[in-house]
Amino acid sequence: MEKLIKREKIYKGKAVDFYKDEVSLPNGRAAVREYLGHPGAAAVLPFLDRRNIILVKQYRYPIGKYTYEIPAGKLDKNESPVQCVQRELEEETGYKAKRIEKMIDFYPTTAFSNEILYIFAAFGLVKGNCRPDEDEFVSTVIFDFKKAVNMVKNGEIMDSKTVIALLYFDNILK
């Protein structure tokens, strides 16, 4: 294991922080580890019925493209992953879920971030009020589940949390 010698917060952001740590390696030498500090996030694969799911379409500045994604957001302070997906589902799609089931947790990018992502499936959706964040411009799109899985296979859906949720549900939970 590596042991922390010194931590420096390089940047404190609204959503993430950046750190530069000096660590001691197992061989006794020192090294630098730069990484993104993240509070964690939760995402949800919402089923309208047995066949249809809701995805959100949004522009992602870092890649300069529109993406299809499952609703998701970072955890607020003292918020559980279930509370987060309930909030994000309604904010981004306008739906509330009668039932939420845990699917999988994973670390999206262990080489440069400590983010953990919790993924759920939502069932029994009831229309509520869509309330996206003021800097969030999303539109909801209804997809046949199998079509969405094929979009992953064809490279049309490339967002990691969405790929994992769709393939996990299709191959493990169905």
Residue pairs with C-beta under 8 A, 6 or more apart in sequence:
1 26
2 23
2 24
2 25
2 26
2 31
2 33
3 23
3 24
4 21
4 22
4 23
5 21
5 22
5 23
5 24
5 30
6 21
6 22
7 19
7 20
7 21
7 22
8 19
8 20
8 21
9 17
9 18
9 19
9 37
10 18
10 19
10 20
10 34
11 17
11 18
15 38
15 74
16 36
16 37
16 38
17 36
17 37
18 34
18 35
18 36
18 37
19 33
19 34
19 35
19 36
19 37
20 32
20 33
20 34
21 32
21 33
21 34
21 35
22 30
22 31
22 32
22 33
23 30
23 31
23 32
23 33
24 30
25 31
34 112
35 112
35 113
35 114
36 109
36 112
36 113
36 114
36 115
37 113
37 114
38 74
38 113
38 114
38 115
39 74
39 75
39 76
39 77
40 74
40 75
40 81
40 115
40 116
40 117
40 118
41 72
41 73
41 74
41 75
41 84
41 115
41 116
41 117
41 118
42 72
42 73
42 75
42 81
42 82
42 84
42 85
42 88
42 117
42 118
42 119
42 120
43 69
43 70
43 71
43 72
43 73
43 85
43 88
43 117
43 118
43 119
43 120
43 161
43 162
43 165
44 70
44 71
44 72
44 85
44 88
44 89
44 97
44 100
44 119
44 120
44 121
44 122
45 53
45 70
45 103
45 119
45 120
45 121
45 122
45 165
45 166
45 169
46 53
46 54
46 70
46 71
46 89
46 93
46 95
46 97
46 121
46 122
46 125
47 53
47 121
47 122
47 123
47 125
47 145
48 54
48 125
48 142
51 144
51 145
51 146
52 142
52 143
52 144
52 145
53 142
53 143
53 145
53 148
54 71
54 93
54 95
54 125
54 140
54 141
54 142
54 143
55 68
55 69
55 70
55 140
55 141
55 143
55 148
55 157
55 162
56 68
56 69
56 70
56 71
56 92
56 93
56 138
56 139
56 140
56 141
57 66
57 67
57 68
57 69
57 138
57 139
57 140
57 141
58 66
58 67
58 69
58 136
58 137
58 138
58 139
59 65
59 66
59 67
59 137
60 66
60 67
67 157
67 158
67 159
67 162
68 141
68 143
68 148
68 151
68 156
68 157
68 159
68 162
69 159
69 161
69 162
70 119
70 159
70 161
70 162
70 165
71 85
71 88
71 89
71 91
71 92
71 93
72 85
72 88
72 117
72 161
73 84
73 87
73 88
73 91
73 92
74 84
75 81
75 84
76 84
76 87
79 87
81 118
81 120
82 100
82 120
84 118
85 100
85 118
85 120
85 122
86 96
86 97
86 100
89 95
89 96
89 97
89 122
90 96
90 128
90 129
90 130
90 131
91 130
91 131
91 132
91 133
91 136
92 130
92 132
92 136
92 138
92 140
93 130
93 140
94 127
94 128
94 129
94 130
94 131
94 140
95 122
95 125
95 126
95 127
95 128
96 125
96 126
96 128
97 122
97 123
97 124
97 125
97 126
98 123
98 124
98 125
98 126
99 122
99 123
99 124
100 120
100 121
100 122
100 123
101 120
101 121
101 122
101 123
102 118
102 119
102 120
103 119
103 120
103 121
103 165
103 168
103 169
103 173
104 119
104 164
104 165
104 168
105 116
105 117
105 118
105 119
106 116
106 117
106 119
106 164
107 113
107 114
107 115
107 116
107 117
108 115
108 117
108 160
108 161
109 115
117 161
119 161
119 164
119 165
119 168
121 165
121 169
121 173
130 140
132 138
143 151
145 166
145 169
145 170
148 157
148 166
149 166
149 167
149 170
151 157
152 162
152 163
152 166
152 167
157 163
157 166
